[in-house]
Amino acid sequence: MGKIYIVGLGPGSIDSLTMGAINRINSGDRNFLRTEKHPTVKYFQDRDIPYSSFDYIYESEEDFKDLYRKIALELIEESKKGGDINYYVPGNPLVAEKSVEILLSLEADIKIISGMSFIEPIVELVGRDPIGGLKIVDGEFLSSLVIDINSDMIITQVYNERILSDAKIILSEIYGDDYEIYLVQSAGIEGDEKKLLVPIYDLDRISKTDSLTSLYVPKIGEKPKKVFDFQDLLGIMKLLRSEDGCPWDMKQTHDSLRQSVIEEAYELADAIDKGDIDGIVEELGDVLLQVVFHSQIGEEEGEFNLHEVTSSICNKLIYRHPHVFSKIDVENSDEVVYNWNVLKYAKRNIHSFTDKLRDIPKLPALMTSFKMQEKAAEIGFDWDNIQGPLDKIVEEHGELLEAMEKYHEGHEEIEGELGDLLFAVVNLARFLKINPEVALNRTINKFLERFEFMEGNLENGIDLEDLTLEEMEQLWNEAKLHKFH
């Protein structure tokens, strides 16, 4: 097998060819070009230096991942025919060259002959210093996930109208239609290079694009800033918690913020129930703030950091979705949920029915009604004494019984009367100065402990599911006599 020389042709001008590249072109070895659509190809043509191009593959392959892999594999096959070969790519072989990346991952004898990348002439043309942050993105694989509004961005490989149109849609959703970016053509080629400062909405009105077309997107740096990303949120929270920040934010702890997490989640749920899209956006931000707030406190206390939080949930998602990440087949969504629970219980070492009950998160089921009644009482809409809520419970109980006689199970009238009864019970709890959440959670714990007692008193090899209802009731009555701590 011969050596494969991977040679960078520079950004476009023949003057940018390195001596290493010129030596390889004149080496007499077989020459292969990723694309013939590059100005330095004139150097080959003027000297009658033979070459082959892979442009034909672009017409036959729709998936670019397959395209670049096919090029890499064909080059390896050519190297097996004997003698060294040269493979030429635009710019620098190690900058935005997928076929080179694939070649380097395969077993082959490879040597890189460097060249000037397209980055330098683009930066010079737009006159921006990359020290403040510069991200290079392949236009063919552009998505909102790779956008970084806090760094300048070069979107390369914008060689046709489809890619340009897709870029317009993605960029406009993040930066806005009126945000101005540079469209750069033939950077580094004297006499041909152009830069146009255009609003994003004008992008698809550009009639000419080719392999030397790129977009340069300046980072959002103006003040007051209107568009922010996750990194901005982290920076704001870090400032608020610093010595130069806000006294209230500085004194918060995990415990002091606990209630806020619950309330923000309920406010989000309320916005979802109302179909309020603007409200959903706002409340999602409030929920996200709680995650960042707790993560900042955790980092300051040396307990954990945000990367641990994101790693935890990503690892969990990958582990619990083997049908996606490990290619395990599932029939339907019910099987997905079943597998999710099986994996969850296995990870948490949960086996018994009691363990499953204990694993149910304790959410504040009655908080909204309790707070609503408190607010009503603040303006005088309240009973004079405790007899009022007691009588109301009796009244609502009677109305529930009447509804049950008139309507079938699950009817909305029965549902409404049951809700009224529960609301009345919460009102009584408020008069008794008992938090209904605490009271209900105590009952839930008692329920759990009794099931644990029942399960603990079974003979070996017998599960609760194996018992008759009468047998379970007998165990339940025994559990009621047991004193729990």
SVG drawing of the C-alpha trace seen along z (x, -y; Angstrom):
<svg xmlns="http://www.w3.org/2000/svg" viewBox="-81 -49 90 68">
<polyline fill="none" stroke="black" stroke-width="0.4" points="0.0,0.0 1.3,-3.4 1.3,-6.5 -1.6,-9.0 -0.5,-12.6 -3.3,-14.8 -2.5,-18.3 -4.1,-21.6 -4.7,-23.8 -5.3,-27.0 -8.3,-29.3 -8.2,-29.8 -5.4,-31.9 -2.5,-30.1 -0.3,-32.5 -1.4,-30.9 -0.1,-27.4 2.7,-26.3 6.0,-24.9 5.0,-21.6 1.8,-21.6 3.7,-22.6 6.2,-19.8 3.5,-17.2 1.7,-18.6 5.0,-18.1 5.9,-14.8 4.7,-12.7 2.4,-10.7 -1.2,-10.2 -3.4,-13.2 -7.0,-13.1 -9.1,-16.2 -12.0,-16.3 -13.5,-18.9 -12.4,-20.4 -14.3,-23.6 -11.4,-25.4 -9.3,-28.2 -5.9,-26.5 -6.9,-23.7 -5.7,-26.2 -2.1,-25.5 -2.7,-21.8 -4.3,-22.7 -1.7,-25.3 1.1,-22.7 -0.9,-19.7 -0.6,-17.8 -3.1,-15.0 -5.7,-14.6 -8.9,-12.9 -11.8,-14.5 -14.5,-13.2 -17.1,-15.7 -19.1,-12.9 -19.8,-11.4 -21.6,-14.6 -24.2,-13.9 -24.8,-10.3 -24.9,-10.5 -27.6,-12.3 -26.2,-11.7 -23.0,-13.7 -21.8,-11.3 -22.0,-8.5 -20.4,-10.7 -17.3,-11.5 -16.9,-8.0 -17.1,-6.8 -14.3,-9.2 -12.1,-8.0 -12.6,-4.3 -11.9,-4.9 -8.6,-6.7 -7.5,-3.7 -8.3,-1.3 -6.2,-3.5 -3.3,-3.5 -3.4,0.3 -2.6,0.3 1.0,-0.6 2.9,-3.9 2.1,-7.0 -1.0,-9.1 -1.9,-12.8 -5.3,-13.8 -6.0,-17.6 -8.6,-19.4 -9.5,-23.2 -8.0,-25.2 -6.3,-23.3 -6.8,-19.5 -7.5,-19.6 -10.1,-22.4 -13.7,-21.5 -12.7,-18.5 -15.0,-15.6 -13.4,-13.2 -10.0,-13.8 -11.5,-13.2 -12.8,-9.8 -9.4,-9.0 -7.5,-9.6 -9.9,-7.2 -9.1,-4.4 -6.0,-2.2 -3.9,-4.0 -0.4,-5.5 -1.1,-9.2 0.9,-12.4 -0.6,-15.8 0.8,-18.7 -0.7,-21.7 -2.1,-24.8 -3.7,-28.1 -7.3,-27.6 -10.3,-29.7 -10.5,-31.2 -7.6,-33.7 -8.8,-35.5 -12.4,-35.6 -11.3,-37.2 -9.1,-39.7 -11.9,-40.5 -14.6,-41.2 -12.0,-42.9 -12.8,-41.1 -10.4,-39.7 -11.2,-36.0 -9.7,-36.4 -13.1,-37.2 -14.4,-33.7 -14.8,-32.1 -16.8,-29.0 -16.5,-27.2 -19.7,-25.4 -20.4,-23.2 -23.4,-24.7 -24.5,-21.3 -25.0,-20.2 -26.2,-23.6 -28.8,-23.4 -29.9,-25.5 -27.9,-23.2 -24.5,-24.5 -25.4,-28.2 -23.4,-30.3 -24.6,-33.8 -21.7,-34.8 -19.0,-33.9 -18.5,-35.0 -19.4,-32.2 -18.2,-31.2 -20.7,-29.0 -18.8,-27.3 -19.8,-25.0 -22.7,-27.3 -22.5,-26.2 -26.1,-26.1 -29.4,-27.9 -30.9,-25.1 -28.2,-25.4 -28.5,-29.2 -32.2,-29.0 -31.9,-26.6 -29.4,-28.8 -31.7,-31.8 -34.5,-30.0 -32.3,-28.7 -30.5,-32.1 -33.6,-34.2 -35.3,-32.1 -32.4,-32.9 -31.0,-36.3 -34.1,-37.8 -34.8,-38.7 -33.1,-42.1 -29.8,-41.0 -26.9,-41.8 -24.4,-39.2 -21.7,-39.0 -21.9,-36.9 -18.4,-36.2 -17.4,-34.9 -14.0,-33.9 -12.1,-35.1 -8.4,-35.3 -8.7,-35.4 -7.5,-38.8 -10.0,-40.5 -12.8,-38.0 -13.3,-38.2 -16.5,-39.9 -18.3,-40.6 -21.9,-41.7 -23.3,-42.9 -27.0,-41.8 -29.9,-41.3 -30.8,-37.7 -34.1,-38.1 -32.2,-38.9 -30.1,-35.8 -32.2,-33.8 -32.2,-36.7 -28.5,-36.1 -28.5,-34.6 -25.0,-33.2 -23.4,-30.7 -20.6,-28.3 -18.0,-26.2 -16.2,-29.4 -19.2,-31.0 -19.4,-31.4 -21.4,-33.3 -19.8,-35.3 -22.2,-35.8 -20.9,-38.4 -21.7,-37.6 -24.5,-39.5 -22.7,-42.1 -24.8,-45.2 -26.2,-46.7 -29.0,-46.6 -28.9,-42.9 -32.2,-41.4 -31.2,-37.8 -29.6,-35.6 -28.5,-32.0 -27.8,-29.5 -24.3,-30.8 -25.7,-34.3 -28.1,-33.0 -25.2,-31.3 -23.2,-34.5 -26.1,-36.6 -26.7,-34.1 -23.0,-34.1 -23.0,-37.9 -26.2,-38.0 -24.6,-35.7 -21.3,-37.6 -20.2,-40.3 -21.3,-42.8 -24.7,-41.2 -28.1,-41.2 -28.4,-40.8 -31.5,-38.6 -30.0,-36.3 -26.7,-36.1 -28.5,-34.7 -30.6,-32.0 -30.0,-28.3 -31.3,-25.0 -33.8,-25.0 -35.0,-28.6 -35.6,-28.0 -37.4,-24.7 -40.9,-26.2 -40.1,-28.3 -39.3,-25.2 -42.7,-23.8 -44.5,-27.0 -42.7,-27.6 -43.5,-24.1 -47.2,-24.6 -47.3,-28.0 -45.8,-26.3 -48.5,-23.6 -51.1,-26.3 -49.8,-28.0 -49.9,-24.7 -53.5,-24.0 -54.5,-27.5 -52.7,-27.0 -50.8,-30.3 -47.7,-30.0 -46.2,-33.3 -46.9,-32.1 -45.2,-28.8 -42.1,-30.6 -42.0,-32.8 -42.6,-29.9 -40.1,-27.6 -37.6,-30.4 -38.6,-30.5 -38.1,-26.8 -34.8,-26.9 -33.7,-29.7 -34.3,-27.4 -32.1,-24.7 -29.3,-27.3 -29.8,-28.9 -29.4,-25.6 -26.5,-24.6 -24.7,-27.9 -25.2,-27.3 -24.0,-23.7 -20.8,-24.9 -20.1,-27.6 -20.6,-25.1 -18.3,-22.5 -21.3,-20.1 -21.8,-19.8 -21.8,-21.8 -24.0,-22.3 -22.0,-19.8 -22.8,-17.1 -26.5,-18.0 -26.5,-17.9 -24.4,-14.7 -26.7,-13.0 -29.8,-13.6 -28.1,-12.8 -26.7,-9.5 -30.2,-8.7 -31.9,-9.5 -29.4,-7.3 -29.7,-4.4 -33.5,-4.5 -33.8,-4.7 -32.0,-1.6 -34.4,-1.4 -32.8,-4.6 -29.2,-4.4 -28.7,-0.6 -31.0,0.2 -33.3,2.5 -36.7,2.9 -39.9,1.9 -43.5,2.4 -45.2,-0.7 -45.2,-3.6 -46.7,-1.3 -43.6,0.9 -41.4,-2.1 -43.0,-3.2 -42.7,0.4 -39.0,0.6 -38.5,-2.9 -39.9,-1.7 -38.0,1.6 -34.7,-0.2 -35.6,-2.9 -36.4,-0.3 -33.3,1.8 -31.0,-1.3 -32.5,-2.2 -32.5,1.3 -36.3,1.4 -37.9,4.8 -40.9,4.9 -44.3,3.3 -43.5,1.2 -40.3,-0.1 -42.4,-1.2 -44.8,-3.1 -41.9,-4.7 -40.4,-5.8 -43.5,-7.8 -42.5,-11.5 -44.4,-13.4 -45.9,-16.4 -48.0,-19.1 -51.4,-17.9 -53.5,-20.5 -51.2,-23.6 -53.2,-25.5 -56.6,-25.3 -55.0,-26.1 -53.3,-29.2 -56.4,-30.3 -58.5,-30.1 -55.8,-32.1 -56.0,-34.8 -59.8,-34.9 -59.7,-35.2 -57.3,-38.2 -60.1,-40.2 -62.7,-39.0 -64.3,-36.2 -64.3,-33.6 -66.4,-31.8 -66.9,-33.5 -66.0,-30.4 -65.1,-26.7 -68.8,-25.6 -68.9,-27.1 -66.4,-24.7 -67.8,-21.8 -71.3,-22.4 -69.9,-22.9 -68.3,-19.5 -71.7,-17.9 -73.4,-19.9 -70.9,-18.9 -71.0,-15.3 -74.7,-15.2 -74.5,-16.8 -71.9,-14.2 -74.2,-11.3 -77.0,-12.9 -74.8,-13.1 -73.8,-9.5 -77.4,-8.5 -78.2,-10.4 -75.1,-9.9 -72.8,-7.1 -69.2,-6.6 -66.8,-9.2 -69.5,-11.7 -68.3,-15.3 -71.1,-16.2 -69.7,-13.6 -66.2,-14.8 -67.3,-18.4 -69.0,-17.5 -66.0,-15.4 -63.8,-18.4 -66.1,-20.6 -65.9,-18.2 -62.1,-18.1 -62.0,-21.9 -64.2,-22.0 -61.9,-19.6 -58.9,-21.8 -60.9,-24.8 -61.4,-22.9 -57.7,-22.1 -57.0,-25.8 -59.3,-26.7 -57.6,-24.0 -54.2,-25.5 -53.1,-22.2 -51.3,-22.2 -53.3,-19.8 -50.2,-18.8 -48.5,-17.7 -51.6,-15.9 -52.1,-14.1 -48.4,-13.2 -48.6,-11.7 -51.5,-9.5 -49.5,-8.5 -46.6,-7.6 -48.9,-5.6 -50.3,-3.9 -46.8,-3.0 -45.7,-1.7 -48.8,0.5 -48.0,2.0 -44.4,2.5 -45.7,4.3 -48.0,6.5 -45.2,7.4 -42.8,8.0 -45.1,10.5 -45.6,12.7 -44.1,16.2 -41.0,16.6 -41.9,16.9 -45.3,15.3 -46.1,11.9 -49.0,9.6 -50.4,10.2 -50.8,13.9 -53.2,13.1 -57.0,12.9 -58.7,9.6 -59.8,11.2 -56.2,12.2 -54.9,8.7 -57.6,7.1 -56.6,9.4 -53.0,8.3 -54.1,4.6 -56.1,4.8 -53.0,6.3 -50.9,3.4 -53.4,0.9 -52.8,2.2 -49.0,1.9 -47.4,-1.3 -45.2,-3.1 -42.6,-5.6"/>
</svg>
